[in-house]
């Protein structure tokens, strides 16, 4: 018998392990044209050489516009491997 506390604990652990959808959707593509069906809140890194050395372009689904999802672009530090 698990009880209420045990069920809540299992649910919290399950949510922590599954992660949030926004974090799971970070991808990297070579060209911005390769991004299809960008969703609100989704972030995609674009390695097209338009940002300074040591940075990479991040394109995100920023807000809903009259023609669908509007994109925001910014250069962010490149993650070291």
MDAnalysis code that builds the backbone (N, CA, C; Angstrom):
import MDAnalysis as mda
import numpy as np

u = mda.Universe.empty(243, n_residues=81, atom_resindex=np.repeat(np.arange(81), 3), trajectory=True)
u.add_TopologyAttr("name", ["N", "CA", "C"] * 81)
u.add_TopologyAttr("resid", np.arange(1, 82))
u.add_TopologyAttr("resname", ["UNK", "UNK", "UNK", "UNK", "UNK", "UNK", "UNK", "UNK", "UNK", "UNK", "UNK", "UNK", "UNK", "UNK", "UNK", "UNK", "UNK", "UNK", "UNK", "UNK", "UNK", "UNK", "UNK", "UNK", "UNK", "UNK", "UNK", "UNK", "UNK", "UNK", "UNK", "UNK", "UNK", "UNK", "UNK", "UNK", "UNK", "UNK", "UNK", "UNK", "UNK", "UNK", "UNK", "UNK", "UNK", "UNK", "UNK", "UNK", "UNK", "UNK", "UNK", "UNK", "UNK", "UNK", "UNK", "UNK", "UNK", "UNK", "UNK", "UNK", "UNK", "UNK", "UNK", "UNK", "UNK", "UNK", "UNK", "UNK", "UNK", "UNK", "UNK", "UNK", "UNK", "UNK", "UNK", "UNK", "UNK", "UNK", "UNK", "UNK", "UNK"])
u.atoms.positions = np.array([
    [0.846, -1.176, 0.000],
    [0.000, 0.000, 0.000],
    [0.891, 1.239, 0.000],
    [0.773, 2.043, -1.028],
    [1.643, 3.202, -1.206],
    [1.141, 4.411, -0.430],
    [-0.102, 4.693, -0.474],
    [-0.647, 5.852, 0.223],
    [-0.551, 7.111, -0.622],
    [-1.157, 8.182, -0.096],
    [-1.179, 9.452, -0.834],
    [0.214, 10.031, -1.019],
    [1.043, 10.005, 0.017],
    [2.387, 10.563, -0.078],
    [3.215, 9.806, -1.113],
    [3.120, 8.503, -1.118],
    [3.877, 7.689, -2.067],
    [3.473, 7.965, -3.504],
    [2.177, 8.120, -3.742],
    [1.699, 8.420, -5.100],
    [2.201, 9.784, -5.567],
    [2.169, 10.778, -4.683],
    [2.664, 12.118, -5.040],
    [4.167, 12.069, -5.311],
    [4.895, 11.324, -4.499],
    [6.337, 11.207, -4.663],
    [6.665, 10.563, -6.011],
    [5.963, 9.513, -6.360],
    [6.187, 8.833, -7.638],
    [5.860, 9.770, -8.798],
    [4.784, 10.534, -8.686],
    [4.402, 11.476, -9.739],
    [5.468, 12.555, -9.919],
    [5.992, 13.093, -8.817],
    [7.026, 14.131, -8.894],
    [8.292, 13.571, -9.540],
    [8.706, 12.377, -9.151],
    [9.895, 11.752, -9.730],
    [9.694, 11.520, -11.227],
    [8.519, 11.050, -11.599],
    [8.217, 10.813, -13.016],
    [8.291, 12.107, -13.822],
    [7.762, 13.208, -13.294],
    [7.813, 14.492, -13.985],
    [9.249, 15.002, -14.103],
    [10.051, 14.792, -13.066],
    [11.443, 15.231, -13.110],
    [12.227, 14.450, -14.166],
    [11.992, 13.175, -14.269],
    [12.722, 12.351, -15.218],
    [12.282, 12.590, -16.655],
    [11.023, 12.922, -16.837],
    [10.528, 13.145, -18.198],
    [10.979, 14.482, -18.749],
    [11.239, 15.451, -17.893],
    [11.684, 16.769, -18.342],
    [10.535, 17.541, -18.964],
    [10.782, 18.806, -19.230],
    [9.743, 19.624, -19.843],
    [9.833, 19.511, -21.360],
    [8.719, 19.677, -22.054],
    [8.748, 19.583, -23.509],
    [9.659, 20.613, -24.165],
    [9.757, 21.799, -23.590],
    [10.605, 22.824, -24.197],
    [12.067, 22.407, -24.182],
    [12.519, 21.805, -23.100],
    [13.907, 21.382, -23.033],
    [14.172, 20.196, -23.946],
    [13.188, 19.379, -24.162],
    [13.380, 18.202, -24.995],
    [13.434, 18.559, -26.480],
    [13.048, 19.775, -26.825],
    [12.947, 20.131, -28.230],
    [14.107, 20.977, -28.732],
    [15.196, 21.025, -28.001],
    [16.347, 21.778, -28.482],
    [17.078, 20.919, -29.504],
    [17.170, 21.426, -30.725],
    [17.818, 20.714, -31.822],
    [18.886, 21.617, -32.424],
    [19.662, 21.067, -33.337],
    [20.638, 21.857, -34.077],
    [20.525, 21.498, -35.550],
    [20.487, 22.529, -36.392],
    [20.397, 22.350, -37.832],
    [21.458, 23.229, -38.500],
    [21.866, 22.898, -39.734],
    [22.883, 23.703, -40.406],
    [22.349, 25.001, -41.030],
    [21.053, 25.045, -41.364],
    [20.462, 26.229, -41.996],
    [19.109, 26.519, -41.380],
    [18.761, 27.798, -41.285],
    [17.463, 28.160, -40.716],
    [16.310, 27.642, -41.580],
    [16.537, 27.501, -42.881],
    [15.496, 26.984, -43.770],
    [15.132, 25.532, -43.444],
    [16.014, 24.835, -42.709],
    [15.750, 23.440, -42.345],
    [14.773, 23.312, -41.179],
    [14.406, 24.422, -40.561],
    [13.455, 24.390, -39.447],
    [12.044, 24.378, -40.020],
    [11.323, 23.327, -39.746],
    [9.934, 23.230, -40.185],
    [9.051, 23.018, -38.961],
    [7.867, 23.576, -39.007],
    [6.892, 23.409, -37.925],
    [7.455, 23.816, -36.564],
    [8.045, 25.004, -36.477],
    [8.542, 25.521, -35.207],
    [7.354, 25.764, -34.281],
    [7.440, 25.261, -33.070],
    [6.347, 25.392, -32.110],
    [6.640, 26.515, -31.120],
    [5.617, 27.041, -30.514],
    [5.738, 28.099, -29.525],
    [6.612, 27.615, -28.379],
    [7.671, 28.345, -28.076],
    [8.579, 27.977, -26.996],
    [9.716, 27.059, -27.411],
    [9.644, 26.496, -28.587],
    [10.703, 25.593, -29.061],
    [11.932, 26.406, -29.428],
    [13.125, 25.869, -29.125],
    [14.382, 26.529, -29.470],
    [15.203, 25.602, -30.351],
    [15.752, 26.167, -31.429],
    [16.577, 25.398, -32.351],
    [17.870, 26.172, -32.580],
    [18.995, 25.494, -32.456],
    [20.286, 26.121, -32.719],
    [20.622, 25.948, -34.196],
    [21.063, 27.040, -34.820],
    [21.375, 27.047, -36.250],
    [22.865, 27.345, -36.409],
    [23.603, 26.388, -36.929],
    [25.046, 26.523, -37.100],
    [25.344, 26.937, -38.537],
    [24.991, 28.204, -38.871],
    [25.171, 28.682, -40.245],
    [26.290, 29.715, -40.389],
    [27.035, 29.963, -39.318],
    [28.173, 30.869, -39.380],
    [27.830, 32.343, -39.324],
    [26.600, 32.698, -39.019],
    [26.216, 34.109, -38.980],
    [26.566, 34.788, -37.658],
    [26.861, 34.026, -36.615],
    [27.210, 34.602, -35.313],
    [28.723, 34.645, -35.144],
    [29.208, 35.492, -34.226],
    [30.650, 35.566, -33.983],
    [31.221, 34.229, -33.507],
    [32.540, 34.098, -33.588],
    [33.209, 32.868, -33.165],
    [32.876, 32.574, -31.706],
    [32.609, 31.309, -31.416],
    [32.260, 30.883, -30.063],
    [30.787, 31.017, -29.748],
    [29.982, 31.477, -30.720],
    [28.541, 31.612, -30.521],
    [27.796, 30.878, -31.630],
    [26.527, 30.615, -31.366],
    [25.664, 29.943, -32.333],
    [24.309, 30.643, -32.323],
    [23.645, 30.685, -33.472],
    [22.333, 31.333, -33.560],
    [21.268, 30.433, -32.943],
    [20.407, 31.039, -32.126],
    [19.276, 30.312, -31.557],
    [17.997, 30.934, -32.107],
    [17.174, 30.107, -32.719],
    [15.889, 30.541, -33.250],
    [14.819, 29.930, -32.348],
    [13.894, 30.771, -31.894],
    [12.844, 30.263, -31.005],
    [11.478, 30.710, -31.485],
    [10.485, 29.906, -31.165],
    [9.101, 30.262, -31.430],
    [8.655, 31.228, -30.352],
    [8.672, 32.531, -30.657],
    [8.510, 33.558, -29.639],
    [7.057, 33.856, -29.273],
    [6.212, 34.029, -30.275],
    [4.820, 34.410, -29.988],
    [3.942, 34.090, -31.198],
    [2.652, 34.111, -30.946],
    [1.695, 33.878, -32.017],
    [1.445, 35.189, -32.751],
    [1.549, 35.154, -34.055],
    [1.275, 36.319, -34.891],
    [0.096, 36.017, -35.792],
    [-0.281, 36.951, -36.628],
    [-1.424, 36.732, -37.522],
    [-1.180, 35.613, -38.543],
    [0.105, 35.334, -38.838],
    [0.431, 34.284, -39.809],
    [1.026, 33.047, -39.152],
    [0.843, 32.885, -37.849],
    [1.377, 31.716, -37.150],
    [2.450, 32.113, -36.152],
    [3.364, 31.181, -35.883],
    [4.420, 31.389, -34.899],
    [5.456, 32.378, -35.445],
    [5.745, 33.428, -34.676],
    [6.792, 34.378, -35.053],
    [8.105, 33.931, -34.435],
    [9.181, 34.050, -35.183],
    [10.495, 33.598, -34.747],
    [11.295, 34.740, -34.129],
    [12.085, 34.389, -33.123],
    [13.056, 35.322, -32.540],
    [14.430, 34.705, -32.759],
    [15.400, 35.545, -33.075],
    [16.764, 35.071, -33.354],
    [17.738, 35.814, -32.461],
    [18.721, 35.075, -31.908],
    [19.784, 35.703, -31.129],
    [20.995, 34.785, -31.128],
    [22.170, 35.384, -30.918],
    [23.399, 34.621, -30.807],
    [23.624, 34.288, -29.331],
    [23.938, 33.032, -29.060],
    [24.173, 32.585, -27.691],
    [25.539, 31.896, -27.642],
    [26.136, 31.789, -26.461],
    [27.414, 31.074, -26.357],
    [27.264, 29.615, -26.790],
    [28.234, 29.144, -27.530],
    [28.236, 27.750, -27.982],
    [28.607, 26.867, -26.801],
    [27.874, 25.780, -26.609],
    [28.167, 24.830, -25.524],
    [29.446, 24.069, -25.847],
    [30.292, 23.936, -24.857],
    [31.520, 23.160, -25.052],
    [31.207, 21.686, -24.888],
    [31.794, 20.875, -25.747],
    [31.519, 19.428, -25.717],
    [32.481, 18.718, -24.812],
])
